[in-house]
Amino acid sequence: MGLFGSVKGKKSVPLKSSSGLGAGVSLPSSEKRVANPIPKPPEIKKAPEDLPKFPVDMSGKHQNNQNTQFKSYNTTQPKELPRLESEKSFKNFVSSDPSKPFFPEFEEEDSSELPKPTPLRKIEKDLKSSRLFEEKTKPIDKKAHFELHNEIRRPLFIRTDQYKDVRENTIELKKNLEEIDETYYRIDNLMQEQESEFNIFKKSLEDIQRKLIYVDKTIFEKGGE
Amino acid sequence: MVEGMPVFIKVDEYKDIIDMIELTQEKVKESRALLEKINELKAEEDAELELWSNSLNVVDKKLDFIDRSLFEPRY
């Protein structure tokens, strides 16, 4: 009738492996196994003579049986090979006492010449204190309008709306200063000319004075004689 | 530079600029004082030059008198 109707009349097939167990497969029952027991192995009445007898009794002690037929192997230890120079340093790394852990033995160096390391925390502390000292000893502008800015640690920007005018004025100021510089050089040249004229005037005055003295001497000293 | 964009000046640079402007203003004041001093000296110089000119005129007149007195023939 149904889907399993066709399966009903068929015999169950035993599976070869356990991995492929299906729902519709029936295993052989335990009663059938008892009906077909496993055959016992044949009893050995006598041990074969060619096998060697063990030299151990029940107490576990070795028996000194000379009739044992074990094959003897050559167990002579190989001769110790001479060590290389490079291998000699390895002795330091091998402990003579196997119970002790293997720690290499190093030769003690003369540490008196080497400076003792400073603790890292101390260095950081020193650096921090020096930075604080530099910040504290930094010269501060005492002007009133700068005191507000000194309190601010972050960079402060000021907006300039008249930047263009300021820039133009600065350029004009530069030109004016150049003109003032040229005027100064012109005045300096005039002063030098004036000085040279004064020197000429001084010489002419001296000349006039000498001539007047000569005239004075010629007229009045000769006339008085 | 883009027109209409706001321009910001850093405070440290602003301080430097303000200091520099103050120094320049002080120098301009000093220059103005020096120019006034030079003007005063120039006025004194002008006065001395005026005196010099007057003295020269006096000397010239006296020399003319001497010249006329000594070398002009009297009939």
Interface residues (C-beta under 8 A of the other chain):
Chain A: D141 F146 H149 I152 P155 L156 F157 I158 R159 T160 D161 Y163 K164 I208 V215 I219
Chain B: M1 P6 V7 F8 I9 K10 V11 D12 Y14 K15 V59 I66 L70
